[in-house]
Amino acid sequence: AVNGEVILHDLRQRWQDTHVSLADFNAWRLACIPGGGAWVLDGDNRRLARISGYPLTSRARRSHPATTVRPCEENADPPRLIPYDAVQWPTVERPVALACSKGGKLALLSWLAGEPARIRGLTPEGRLDDPLLLLGSRSPYSIAWLNRRQVAVLIAGGVGASVLTAES
């Protein structure tokens, strides 16, 4: 993410860099979704969005003879950032990290001043699930899925870091 927008860059050079953004959305953290796309977190504005669609390949951009049949719209599914406006964190809660499981399940890590950190998921309706409190941990800064049911968070410590696991 650069200047609040996400740049889709293909190391295999199949497409040109593609930029996606939303008004009043500062892309800060990303979590890739298996099968394509990504979850995007705006920590400043406490918003969540999802990247959907595909960039137009370089092959499709080249010029074609007039006799070549082409689609009316070259890219019917362009990349875009779709906001999840139903996701509303409590005003005192600050989202800090996110992770997507192999099965596509999202885990969101957030802080609350002076209280234990929280892990949340999304309901089937796309709203924040009830929080799972991480007792004894106030400011973990990274989250990852260990398996279908467990996530781990990285906690800053005196020497190195600690990992705390939780059932989701």
N, C-alpha and C positions, 0 to 999 in steps of 0.2 A: 504494500500500500504506500502510495506517495501522494502527499498533499490531500489526503482524505479520499482519494480514489484508488481503485484496484486496477493494476495493470496486468493483463493476461499476456504472458511472455512464453513462447514455445521455444525450448532449447533445440528442438529438431527443425525449427524454422518452417513449419507448415503454414503459419499465418503471421501477419504483421502484428506488432504489439497493439492490443486492443484495450481501451480504457473504459471502465464502468464506474458510475458514481450516482449519488442521490443528493438532492438538495438537503442541506443541514445534516449531512451524514459524513462523519470522519472515520473511514475505515481504519481500524487499529489492529485487530487480531483476526486471523483466518483459521478455518478448520476445513480441510478437504472432505468432500462427501464421496464415498465410494460410488463409482459409476458416473461421476461428473458433477461439476459445480462445487460450491464452497459456502460455508456459513461465514458471515462477516460480522464482527462486533465493533460497535462504536462505543467505546468506554466513556468518552466525554459526555455524550448525549444520552447514554444508556439505551441504545437502540440495537436491534438485531435485524439483519437482512440476509438474503440468500442470493448467490450468483446462479443464474440459470441461463441456458442457451449456449450457443457455440459460435466461435469466431468464423468468419468466412476464410476458407483456405486460400493460399496463394494460387493454387491451381485454378480455382473458380474465378479469381480476379483477372486472369489473362484474357486477352481479346479472342473472340471466336468468330469464325466466318459467319456471314449472314444466314447461311443455310443450316447452321447448327441450331437444334432445338434447345432453348434455354428456359428456365423457369421464369415466371412473371416477376417474382421477387427473388433476387439471388440468394438471400439468406432469410428464410422465413422464421428462423429461431435465433436471432442475434443475442449476444451476451447482454444481460441486464441485471441490475441489482433490485431485488424484490424485497421491500420492507415488510417486516413482521410487526405491524403496529399494535397487534393484540398483546405483544410481549411488553409488560409494564413492570419494571422493578420498583419496589417501594422507594420513596424519595431518598431515604438515608442509606440505601444499599447500592454499592458500586460494583458493577461487573468487571472482572479483571482477566478472565481467560475462558476458553472454550475448547472442546474436543468432540470429534465425531467418531463413533464406533464403526467397526467394519459393517455392521448391520444398518448404519445410518442414524443411530440414536445419538442425540445431542446432549452433552453435559456442559453446564455453565457454572463457573466458579465466581463467587462474589464476596465482597467484604462488607462488614457493617461495623462502624467505629465502636471499639470497646467490647465487641461481642464475637462469638465464634464465626469463622467463615462458613459459607453456605455453598452447597452444590444443588443445582436445580436442573430439571429436564423440561421438556415441552409436553404439554398435554396433547391429545389427538386433535384438539381444536386450535392448536398453535399458541397457547398461552403458557405462562410460566407455571410449572408444577410447584407443589409445596416444597419448601427447602429441606434438605438434609443437613443438619448442623454438624460441623466438624469440631467437636468439643476439644478444647486445649489448643486450638489452632486459629489464629486471628488473621494472618496474612500470607497464606500460601500463594504462590504466584504462577503456577503452571498445573495443568491437569491433563491426564491421558487415560485412555481406556486400557485395562489389562486384559479383560475378556468380556464376554457378553453382559456380565452383571457387576463387574468391579471396575472402579476408577481409582487412580492414584493421583495425589497432589504432591507437589514439590514444595517443601517448607524450608525457608532460609534458616540455617543453624549456625552455631559457633564455628564448627569445622565441617565443611562440606554441606550436605543437605540431607534432610530426612524425607522419607516417603510414607504417607499415610494412605491406607486403602479404605474404601467404603463400598458397601453394597448399594446398588441403585435400584 
